Amino acid sequence: MSARPLYVQLADVIAKKIQSGELAPDRPIPSENHLADEYGVARLTARRTAQELRERGLIVTVRGKGSFVVEQPPTISPENEGGTTD
């Protein structure tokens, strides 16, 4: 059993889906009720998961509409750093 809170573990799972593109930018993530059902957690845990994802800057929640994946800035790979051209 992990010492990390369940909502953080679930947020990590959702974050990986966002990073992999399974959950695309500007698309909704599953509702709190759906997350609770899908992962077998309490609705409060699903709510805390959404809060954690908002704090990480991965989603934005629009009242009455749902929570949506935020467009992620491109990651800089090591070979593109430094700005030198050969």
Buried (B, 14 or more C-beta within 10 A) or exposed (E): EEEEEBBEBBBBEBBEBBEEEEBEEEEBBBBBEEBBEEBEBEEEBBBBBBBBBBEBEBBBBEEEEBBBBBEEEEEEEEEEEEEEEE
